[in-house]
């Protein structure tokens, strides 16, 4: 593995359930990695159905050089805020801005685990409440899939784990993360090899790192990971190489002043895949609801805790999508382009702030900027990132901002 703000122009339209799609399980895929890579196909960009103004010029993101941790742990300092985007104290998780119970956990690379959202029988998922960051993006057949990053915390059960997709290959290197998945299409294996992404597949990792639940009758819902065992497997096969440089994000408990009130966000990936984040003033967090088979929005819980998923920040990123044409598979595959920068909307403390996301380097976290190109401070805690098309429709509101997925 190689180691290494201006307000968007928004289309104020009433969103409709326009992107119909099936919520069925995808076509069966190859179980184990191939012995060699086939020629890579060239991606084809889909025709846009709407337009969003280009991002305004803002200062370039800060490229932060790696820092070496001390040979032995020192007394854990109390985090001082605001914090970042420079170096973080040795006991502070740079992906959450929070002190961790075990600073030695931060000497390991993050795990980027592909977690199912469809079929709906996969819900409630396990372990998402212990992830530092969760990315959600459109995959295929009207469905979305999660990529959960575990760094500062461990989780004994994460899943159901699903097959790798292109968005995981694009996101994992930004956090020097090890991609964890179960199965993949041939074209996805080719992309993993081409991008030199360290990946742990169900085979040969096996149990206890990645296990099958014998009581689960639906096979795509039966695969679960254990992050301590995954860390041990990564060490065994030589994927660990010291503390990664994950500086780049900024955190501050103080709410932003240049913001508008908003109760949350409603994201429509398709008529079959809906996500709602509602701000809860009592806990100061955003609570997740998803569509049900009956069409109603229902709370999305973590099966290991029984509690509704709650995060400190919700970020909506406008990212170019392109249709990927594989050499052998006819499956619907989408690629995302996280180079350069793009528009974004940040939600924290019951507020909405239009801004910009930027990519600073190959293995450095995405950076976020508000008005005037200043680094945007996230609330210390967990963050959920919704990735939608660059030309997606947006309706600002003092209640729920509405985002309707559009390609590219």
Residue, then its C-alpha position, 0 to 999 in steps of 0.5 A: x500500500x502506498x502511504x503517503x466557500x462560497x454559498x452554492x447556487x441552489x435550484x429551489x424546486x419542489x422535489x418529487x420521487x423521480x428516481x424510481x428503482x428496485x431495492x432488490x439484492x444485486x447480481x451474485x458476484x465473484x467470491x474471492x479475488x482473481x489471480x490477475x487483473x484484466x484491462x481497465x474499462x474507461x468510464x462513461x459520464x452520464x448526461x446531466x439533467x440539471x445544473x449547479x453553478x461551479x464552485x467559487x474560487x477559495x484558498x487551496x486546501x492545506x497539505x499537512x505533512x506527517x508527524x511522528x508520534x512519541x516512542x511512548x505514550x505521555x499523559x493525555x492532555x485535555x482537548x483544547x478547541x478549536x482544534x485542527x486542521x493542523x496536528x492533533x494531540x496524541x490522544x485525540x481522534x482527528x476524525x472526531x475531534x474527541x479524546x479516545x480511551x485507548x490512544x494506541x488504537x490511533x496507531x492503527x490504520x482506519x478500517x473502511x467497511x462496506x455496510x449494506x443498506x439494501x435489501x431492507x431486510x439488512x436493517x437494522x445494521x450493526x455497529x454503525x453507532x461506533x463508526x467515526x465517519x459514515x459515507x452514504x452514496x448511490x450504488x445501483x438499482x435505486x439503492x444506496x450503500x454505506x462505507x463506515x470508517x472505524x478508527x478511534x473506536x472498536x466494534x465487535x460486530x459490524x454489518x451486514x458487510x457487502x461487496x466492494x463498490x467504486x466509491x469505497x475505492x475512491x474514499x478509503x485512500x483519502x483516510x489511509x484506510x483498509x477497505x473491508x468487504x465481502x466479494x466483488x465484481x471482476x471490474x472492482x477487483x481490477x480497480x482495487x489493484x490499479x488504485x493499490x488499495x489495501x483490502x480485506x475480503x471475506x476470503x482469506x480473512x475468515x472468522x473471527x475477522x469476518x464471519x457468517x451468521x448461520x442463523x441468517x437465511x438471506x446470504x447477503x445479510x449474513x456477513x459481519x466483521x469484528x474490528x479488533x480481529x480485523x486489526x489483528x489480521x491487518x497486522x498479520x499480513x503487513x498492512x499496518x505501518x505506524x500511525x497514519x497522518x489524518x490531519x485536515x479536519x477542524x473541530x469546535x464545540x461552539x456553533x457557527x454564527x454565519x448560519x441559518x436555522x434548519x431542523x435537518x436534511x432529507x436526501x432522496x437517492x431514489x424513490x426507493x432510498x430515502x434518508x432523513x436527519x432530524x435535529x434533536x435539541x435535547x441531545x444536540x445530535x441528528x437522528x436518522x430515519x429511513x424509508x420502510x417497505x410500506x413507504x413511511x419513514x421509520x427510525x434507523x437503529x443500531x441492532x447492537x444498542x437498539x438506539x436510533x442512529x445519532x451523529x453530531x454532524x451531517x454533511x451533504x457533498x455534491x460530487x460528479x458521478x459517472x457511469x462505469x462500463x465494465x469489460x465483463x459485467x453488465x451490472x449498473x456501476x457508478x464511479x465518483x470523482x473526489x478530485x479537486x473540490x465541490x459544493x457542500x452543505x453542512x448541518x450541525x447544532x440545528x443550523x445549515x451552512x453552505x460551503x465547499x469540500x476540497x481534496x488536499x492529497x491522496x491520503x489526507x481527509x477531505x477538508x471543509x470550508x465555509x464562507x470566505x474560504x475559512x476552514x469549517x469547524x465540525x462539532x466534535x463527534x461522529x459525522x455522516x456524509x451524504x454523497x449526491x450528484x453534482x447536479x442534484x436538486x436542492x430546496x433550502x428550508x428552515x425545516x428540512x433541506x431537501x436534496x434529490x439525487x441527480x447525475x452526474 
